[in-house]
Each structure stands twice: as C-alpha cells, then as structure tokens.
Amino acid sequence: MKVEISRRRFLQGSVALSVVGGTALSSTSILANSDKKPENLLMKEVPTICEMCVNKCAAIAHVKNGIVTKLEPNPLFPKSRNMLCARGAAGIHAVYDPDRLKYPLIRAGERGDGQYRRVSWDEAYAYIQNKLVKILDEEEDNRSCIGYCAGEGLAEHTFKTFMADKFGSSNFLNHSTICLQTAVSGYTLTIGGYGQADLENAKYVIMAGANRAEAILTPDTMDMFKRTRGRGMKLVVVDPRYTNTAMHADTYLPIRPGTDLAFVLALTYVAISTKSYNRTYVAKNFVDFDKYEKHILEGGYTPEWAEKITGISASEIRKIAHDFMAHAPQSVYYQGRRTTWSKNDFQLRRAMALFTALGGGIDVKGGIVFGKKLPLGDHAVSAPMYANAQPRIDKNVAAVVGATGSWVGWRNMVAEGKTPYPIRGMFVYKQNPMLSVPNSAKTRQMFEKMDLVVVIDTMPSDTAMLADVILPECTYLEREDPVQSFAGVEPAIILREKVIEPMYETKPVNDIMRELAQKLTQPLWEITKKYDEDVQEAIEEEDEQSVFEEGGFDLAEPFMHSQEETNHHMVVSKYGEDAWKILREKGVFYPNMLTYFKKIDNNTYEYYPKDKKFYSVLKLEEEYDPEAYLHDLCVNPTDIAELKRSFNTPNKKVECYLSSMVARKIDPMPTWHDEEYVKVPEGKFKFITGRHAQFTQSSTANNIMLLELMRENYLWINDKEAQKLGIRFGDNIEVTSSVGQVRIKAYPTPKIVPQTVFYIHGFGAKSDGLTFAHRNGASDNEIIEDTIEPVHGCANMHDTLVTLRRV
C-alpha cells in the first residue's frame, strides 16, 4: 500500500515522538486552573483516555502547533493513579504511524491480494449501499444476513447502536468468547458479579495463569508487588511457566496446562473435610452447600487424586488450602482477566469463586469487591422492529449463547456452509479476527464466502486486507468518544477529548455511522416496505411518513448530535453543568473530587477519604452500622465477612448448585471429567499462549516504539526436551497443529513444564501494508485449533497439540 510519509524521514524524527513514564505533572498541568496567555495558545495540554489496551488509563496530551509531542499520565483518575505504561506512552505512534489508513479504499483486485484504489467517502458509501440493497432484496429484508463484530473500546457502543438497534442484525460478535466470557459468567452466576480482586489489601492471593508482572502494568499490579516477599501479602503463583510474576511469589507451583480445575477441587476438598472454611459465613450466605459438600467429599477430589493429574504434590495442596483459609476473608483466588483455557473453564471459574467464598472473601476489603458505579444519563434510541430479521445463527452451538455470540462457533458455521440462512456480509469495527480468532485459515474461508466485507479501522490489518471497502477511522487522539463511568472502590467518570484534528481524510466512528446511515436510510426503507408485512399493514392504517418516523426507520437518528453534545447531556442530566465543566477541564469527574483529591507526595494521591471508599456494597440482611459497613472504616474484615448479605443471584446467596444448567446438560456443580482433559501423547506438546505488557493483541504490532523493546516473539520449550531434539536458542522451529503451521525462533528454558510450548500473542501479521509488523514472529491463532467449551462456546485457547521440527 502507498505510504504518504517517507519512512526514512519518519524514523529520523521528522515527526516528534516522546516516551514519558509515570512522572508527576508540572505546575502548568491540568491540576491547576488554566491561566495561559494568548501568546501561548499554540501550546496546550488536553486530557484524554488511552486506548492502547483495555485498562483505559487517563492521560494528558501535550500539543504544540497541532502536533502531539508527549503523553503523560493524568493523576486525577483513581483507576490509573498517575501511571502510563510503555504502551500508553507509545500511543503517539498510533497517530503518526506512516502505515495508518488515510483514505477510504475499495478493493481493486482479488480478495486478500492487498490491491485497493483510493476513493472518496461518497464513493465508499455508495458502494456499500448498492451491495446492501442487492443483498437485502435477495434475502427479503432479513437484516441478520449481515454479521458484525467489534473490538473492545469506548466507541464500540456507537457501532453497535447502528448495526443492532438501527440496521437490525442479530449476528453480533465481540471479543468476549475469545477472552474471558467463561470467567465473567462463572463468577456472576455464582456470587452475583465478576468483581475486582482488592490486591491493595489482600493478605493471601493465589494467582493462576495470570502474569501481572509482565502482561499488564497497572496500579493494582504495583499494589500487589509492593506487598509481596514478606511485606504484607502471601502470593502463590500457579502456572506452567516460571514467569516474572512467579519470581515475586512466596510459592511457585508448576502445573500441567488444563488441570487447574482438579487443583481447585482438591483445595476445596481440604477446606471442607477439615472444616477450616468460614462456617458462620457459609451458613448465612450459601445455598445448597450441603449438596456441594457431598459432591466434593464423595467425588474423591483428594490432594492425592489431584497430584496425579496436576503434577503438584498433595502436601503443597494441603498447605495452600490451610494457609488460604487462615488468611481469609482477605484471601483471593485471583479471577483472571484473559482467555478461556480449556473445555472445563466455566466449571473452573465457578470452583474458584466458591473457594474464595468459603473463606468469606466476597464484598469485603482485601477480597473480591464489587464497588460502586456512578450513573450517567440516558441516550435513548428508537429501534425499528424488522419482521423478517432472523435470530442469530449460532444460538445452539453451546448451552448459553448470549448477545455477543460464539466467535468460533459462528465463524465455523459460515465457513462450513452450515448456517440456517445465508450470511452474505460482515462489518468489522476495530477488530482483527484474522489474528485474534483460532484457526486463521478458516476465518479467511469465512470472509471469502461473503459478498460484502466492510472494515472500519485505523490500520491495514490482516483482516482489512480481506475487505471490499475500508473506512479509515481517526485514532483515539483525534476524536471524542462516549463518556464512560468506571465502577470500583473509588468510582469515577472519564472523558476522552479530541486532542488534535483528524489527519488525512479519517473520521470518528460517530460521523461514519451518521453519514453511512443517511446514505442507507431511504433505499433500505424501500426494501422493508417491499417485504415486511407488518410495515405494509401499518402503512395501510396510517400514512407512510408516520410509520417511518414513529417506527424509528431513520437510521441516522442516534448520530445527529455530535459526540460532545451527547456526552454533555449524559453528564449534565445527572450531575449538572459544574460537573461537565470539571470533566472537560480535568478529564475526570466524581462527586466531591475537588474536595477529596489530595497530593500526598511526588507520586502518591488520595482520591476518596478512607471512610468514603466502597469496599462493601451489598445489602445487609441483619443489623449493623451501615455507614461503617459500606465504607469499611476501622472495621475488622473478619467481622464484616460473617454478616448475611443479599447477593445479586437468583437465590440472593452464593450459588453452589445451578439448577438452570441441568436442562442444558451442563453440570450444576464444578465437576472433573477425565475425557475433557487433553492428554499429551509422546512426541507432541501442548501449546499455550499469553500476553505481554508492551503489546496489546495485534493492535500494537506495527508500533515501532514498542518493537524497539521486543522485535519478535520466541517459542518457549523446556530446555531438557530441546536438548533431546537438538534445538538451540535462536533455531528456526516449524510448529505444526491440525489446523496450521508457523515458523518461529526457539527459546529453550527450564522455566516451562515439560510437554508444553508457549509464545506471546500479537505477532505474525501477514499484511504487507504493515511495514514494521509484516511477518514479524508468529501468530498463535494460525495453529490454535477451533474447539469450543460447551457452556458459552468460548474458544479453548490451551487445548491444542503441536509437533516441532527444527528447520
């Protein structure tokens, strides 16, 4: 693809880039009231929200003569607490990447060959209009024949509003089933919410498969590591790899991939059989505990049983169980914040939630906390009812398929031609399924079957190279996004303001949706009138204009206000004009912020007084001082834990037995099944993958500032096994699974269990539009098999077997 900025000039510094860590702001920062003089108007500081990962840290952009010169942390946001990691500082490159999408493009060659021609926005919209009119006419107004997917972000809701509420398709997919859907669901169905681990106050943490020291450097990560190694928190790391997180642990337990459920069931067996759990708490707050107790004890889930499966000794399991309960309720089995690992993952997360709850560590300081969320005003949308729109195609691929679908299940149905009706097209917003969904070859097959693929993105990703039309969104520093409220112990509202004007011909998604909707409204209304009998009957009874207006058939209606106007309404309707002024000036708002916020030292701030934090928020079922309880001031967490609560579950208690799952042929209690565990035969390895703090899936793959820190990924293999195979450091290794093959350099190490190999996700892009990422390392999803777990249809990311060959 043609590049408009010379790469040589770019790398020589013709565009200013600056990496700044967690420094305190200067006296001219946003903390002070603006008193800039007219002669300094060419230099400004603008509050924004980072979009380099899901954490959404608050930042300050320094702008000189319309160029972003530096990004610094905004200390006012309780969630990010004056931190901005390497990814956040490298956000400048998202704006000035010479490879970024600059203009609308229409495919000029065969799908996937990368040949595109530059067109105007009107031409791009007209192409989409003509294709959609033809498709919907042939499909008799079944809006669901067009699928759509979106990556996580503040503007995801804007895109969904158009595709779901206005266009009317039921076939939505997002990252949840290739991420943590099983974890969120398992905890929510068990304790009423996913919650957050209070790592700042926990005394004992079991962290399994989560590599916080390397994967996500955020304030709560720092909270934990400030207190490990004898400084207030005991940390147990359970992982097939000896990671940097494991280096900080009091105990490291190398576990075989896919056996975590057996480990947790054995911990539970010890706690129940020795009655070391919090019996008062359980009696008050559990339902069907007698069933669970019988299930665990009679199921034979002893430490000796688990040792044979997990590789962790029975004595270690007993010690961990006793120590956990001894430190409860300020003990947490860390929930995790990434992918589904294995087929039993839903039951694993349920078992983890129940084990933490046995110690009383739910809704209490130092345990799993739910916090409070500050409400925002409504942004009402009139959604038309399309009589011919069909239900989603993948509703039966798993027991419980929700509105976000099953990515692998949905994709497989389309690729294999097994859909109940044709899927003719797809809109892709800020997602790269070619690199993020297991079995990339099958994802390509899916796209090749479609008549229309539209990609809205900032970069020419592997997925964009399969599109018919590419619509260039401006980067997060060039737009204002929907205002967001973040729940927590210290809740706050944040705002991403536009830092600079959009470069080239890029636009924010709100504008793209409005303009596309204006182009589509009338021709698609004609299609609906032609095939929708309900609409035809309504027109006979009323006039056509009334049916059109009252039915919400104007697709552009939700986008007619600017994003700033919508944000203004959502804040002012709840908190008034003064709050809006604070939010726009500071980038952060919560009630009493200007009174509460205090600087303690150069990099420490107080956001809420201790007696105003929301560690415990559930309604109590017995008498207690509500103010002392809600804010946990000078209250012993052990006393708090034993109070009877009202959980956000059907029975208002911790749910041991899910009767609703029985009819769906899912175990109502966490249960180990040998046949679900993928054993590793001789000569093969189980492949696992993970994240790194400097890279976010594939969205940072072309960021030269981050690639300077890590150029490519390497294959971890146990050093003794590597020696047997004649593999040395840096050797090129061919890794083959049943669905694909990659080549990657070897990293023999004693820090991974035998019969297991690993490499970091986010590399291996094949798009030649990405200068710095092109064929840089290997993509994990080229070799991960497309199997799914039975509850939500989530991708099993750690059940793939591979063979290795030195080349």
Disulfide bonds with the S-S distance in Angstrom:
none
